[in-house]
Amino acid sequence: ALGGLTRPPPAYYSMSPPTRQTSESSADAASTMKLAFLAVGVWVSFVAFGWAQEHLTSHEFGEKKERFDHISALVLLQSIGNAIVAYVMLILTQGPKVAVTGGVPTSQWLVVALGYLGAHKFGLEALRYIIFPLQVVVKSCKSIPVMLGERIFAGEVHSAEKKLSVFMLTAGVLFFT
């Protein structure tokens, strides 16, 4: 109000506070849109990455028609690139004093890192013999050997619900591919 004069609100403006239902439904819509955007982003990224990996490992290049044989170097470069991107994102989202290891002992990070390197090394080597979509199917069904490994090495007993969900996941992947 200026000098006792007030301007009426625009026609689209409501004088009543927004209801919780309205704010929840708009939040749900925004969340759904974000989920759709991220799902498409993951799918497009995986397709582009898979195509590039398969092309690099299964085609001949140059005048001598040589195949790419430096799988270990490729995995190392991917790992370094992933680490740099992860570190930058941690700094951007949590500040420069972020604990990069999250308090986890280095020995446990080493086990994860070696598993990651092995999975990628063997996966890239496999692309010499199988096409990328088949590799994706095999990777998607890895929950079965993971459950078996947890049972054998950690003595974990899985619930019937978890066994059913793993079976349904595996059946779904096989059915849709």
N, C-alpha and C positions, 0 to 999 in steps of 0.2 A: 504494500500500500504506500503510495506516494501522496502526501498531503491529504490523506483521507480518501483519495480516489483509488478504487480497485478495478482491475480489469477482469471481466468474466473469463472463466477458463474456456479453453477451446472445446468444441463439441465432442471431440474424441476422448477428452480427459474425464475420468470418473472421480467424483469427490469422495467416494467410499474407498476404504483401503482394499487392496487386492485380497481376494479370498485365498485361503491356503490351497484349495483345490486348483485354482487357476495357476498359482505359482508352481505347484507340484506337476501339473500337466505340462507346463512349458518346460520345466526342468527335465521331465521324462522325454519330451520331444527333442530337446537339445542333447540329452544323453543318447537317445536312439540315433540321432544324426551323427554324433561323434563315433558311436560304435560302427555304424555303416561306413563312415569315412575310413576309420582305422582298419576295418575288415578288408575293404577294397584296396587300401594301401598295402596291407600285408600280402594280399593275393597278387597284386601287380608286381610288388618287389620280389616275391618268390618266383614268379614266372620269369621275370627278367633275369634274376640271378641264376635260376636253373638253366635257362637258355644259354646264357653266357658261359656257365661252367661246362655244360655238355658240348658246346661248340669248341671251347678251348681244349678240352681233353679228348675229343673224338675226331677232329678234323686235321688234315695235313696242311702245313703252312710253308711258304717260301718256295724257291726254285727247286730245292731238293725234296720237296714234299715230306717234310719231317713233322712228326707229332710232338706235341708239348710233353716233355718228360720231367719237368721240374715241379712235381706235385708238392714236395715238401716245402719248396720256396713259396709256392702259392699259398699253402696253408699258413706258413709263417707270416706272410704279408697280410693275409686276411686277419689273423690273430692280432697283429700289431695295429692294423686299422681299426678293428673292433675295440681294442683297449683304449686307443686315443679318443675315439668317438664317445665311449662310455665315460672316460675321465672328464672330457669337456662337458658332457651333459650333467655329470655330478656337480661340477663347479658352477655351471649355469643355474642349476635348480637348487643347490644346497649351500652354495658359497664356497670360497676358496679354502676354508679350513675343514672340509669334509674328510671323514675317515674313509679312505678308499677301500680298505679291507672290511669295514663294518665290524671290526673286532674279531673276525674269524682268523684262526691261526694260519700262517703261511703254508704249513704242511697240508692243510685241508684244501687251500686254494690250488696247491700244486697237483693234487689228485684230480680236481675238477679240470684244471688246465690240460693235464695229460690226457684225460678222457676226451676232452673237446678236440685236441689235436689228433688223437687216434681216430675219432669218429669222422672227422673231415678228411684225413689222409686216406682212410679206407674207402670212404664214400666217393672221393674223387678218383681213386684207382678203379673203383667199380664202374664208373661211368665209361671206362674204356670198353666194357663188355655188355652193359645194359643201358637202356635209355633212361633219361631223367624221370619220366613219370613212374617207371617201375621202381626206381630208387625211392621215390616219395612214398609209394605204397609200402615198401619194406620198412622205411623209417616210421611211417605212421602206425605200423603194427608192433613197434618195439615195446609197447607196454607189457606184452606177454613175457618176453625174456626178462624185462626189468622186474616183474612180479616174481618170476622164478628165482632170479638172483637175490631178491630181498628175502625170499623164503630160505634159500640155501645158505647165504652168507650172513644174513642178519637175524635169521630165525623168526622173521615177522610172519604172523598169521593174518591173512587178509579176510575181511568180512565177505559174506555172500554178496552183499551189495556192491563192493568194490570189484569182485570177480565178475559179476554181471555187467557192470559198467565197462570193464575192459573188454569183455566179450562183445558187447554191443558196439563199442567204438571200433574194434577190429572188423566186425561184420559189416558195419556201415562203410568203412573205408574200402573194404573189398567189394562190396556191392556197388558203390558209386564210381569205382574205377574199372 
